[in-house]
Amino acid sequence: MILVGVLRHQLTVLFTKKPKQSPTKAMRQGNMMLRAGTLIEHAGHVPQNSFEERRVAFCKAFEDGEYLENKENKDKGAPNPMSDPKAMESMLDGVKGQMMTIVPQTIIMGWIQYFFSGFILIKIPFPLGMSFKSMLQSGINTPYMDATWVSSLSWYFLNLFGLGGIFTLILGANSTGSGLQDMQAMSSMGMPQQQQQQQPGPQDYHKLFLGIKENLELVHYQWDLEDVENRVLKMYGKKNHDLGDSASQLNSKKRA
């Protein structure tokens, strides 16, 4: 299982394509949304005239679609993922990755069930309750056998979930030699169709920009440094007349 895991990891690295860098316009499209959200959240950190200039510039650009990746398609809604070559390519890469992990796992499991069905391999050196029989004696119908005996199929699954640390030591933290990825891929393949459809699809960024524009227009500006002198004096238990008295005393000492 260790050798098969190492081979599977090397094949995954060999057939996995390097992630493509997003186009500049697509990166700007997301970054401008983050900048506008930051301006809404921290509006009071900048002076009012600077905030108003930013608000007017953002609102005009969002309404005109200046930051859209495809400005000419701003009124056509969200793109169809089936007609997008990039989306189709990413879907094919995901299918290839799942097949790369599911096929070796299925072959090994079938090989064990065909040649070693009903075999007892090891005995655990500590006592266990009868509730562990279903987990440790898969494929063996012996109701009176001690639960410490482990069948071949159960030993395979124990290794499947227990070799993650070994693969991490041999292949590194991002190894794909462990069988956990295979089990997750199998479970995702068997999910109901309604759960699979809950994954987010392509976004209509023009509508998102118009929503952020409305939020910008509704911001009630209040500068965080307004009346900061009195707030600082109040924090230290001082008042304005105390500050005036100390200043007059200092001036009198200088004159003297």
C-alpha positions, 0 to 999 in steps of 0.5 A: 500500500505504501508503494502504491501510494507513492506511485499514485502521488508521482502520477498525480504530480506528473499529470496535474497541470500547473494552475493558470494565472488569472487575467489582469482584468479578472484580478482587477474585477475582484480587487475593486470589490474588495477595495470598495468594501474596505471603503464602506467598512472603514469610511471614518478613517479618511477625511470627508473630502477624500471619502467623497472623492472615492465614493463618486469615483467608485459609483461612476465606475461601477455604474459604467462597468469600468472594472468588468472583465468583459465590459461589452457583456455587462447587460447579458447577466451571468455567463453560461458555465457550459459555454465557457472554455475555462470552466469546461477545462477546470471540470475536466481537470477535476474529473481526471484528478478523481479518476487518478485516485479512484481507479487505483483504490478500486483495483486494490480493493478488488484484488484483496477481496478476490485473493484474500477474502475471509483471511485472518491476518493479525491479532491486536495485542490488547482486549477489545469489546464485541462492538469492534467486530463489525469494524475489525472483521469485515468479510468474516461471518463468525459471531463467536470469534474474539474481536481482537482478530483482524480480517484482511479487508479490515486491515486494509481499511485500517492502513488506508486511514492510518498511513497518512503520517507515513506518506507525510514523512515520505512525500511531504505535507501536500502528498496525495498518496494517502487513501483519504482523498480517494474516500472523499472523492468517492463520497462526493461522486455519490452525493445527491444531485441537489447537494452537487448543485449547491456549489456556486456558479459564475457570478454576475459582477455587474449586479454585484457592482451595482449592489456595492454602489448602492451601499456606498451611496447609503454610507453615513459618514462620520470621521473617527477623529471628530472631537478627538481632543475632548475624548482624549481629555475625558479618557484621562479625567481632564477637562478643557478648563484644566488644560487652559489653566495649565497653559496659562501657568506655563506662560506665566512661568516663562514671563517670570 
